[in-house]
Amino acid sequence: MNRTPVQSSNVASVGYDSDSLTLEVEFTNGTVYQYFDVPTLEYENLIIAESVGSYLNQNIKYNYRYAKT
């Protein structure tokens, strides 16, 4: 999955596959997580958030199934 770099102190890049509704997040330490069944609007809101890390923590991290890749 292609990821786009984001401005964040702890998130390096974010990618999204609209067919599978999978959000992929690469952290600055190199760890990559995939979050499943994430609606497109949630991804769009993440990308434009004033703080990507805060949005991720408040709206995605504990609300969707995930796997460390």
Protein Blocks (a to p, Z undefined) as FASTA:
>chain_A
ZZdddddfkbmbdcddfklopacdddfkopacddehiafklmmmmmmpmblmlmmmmmmm
mmpccddZZ
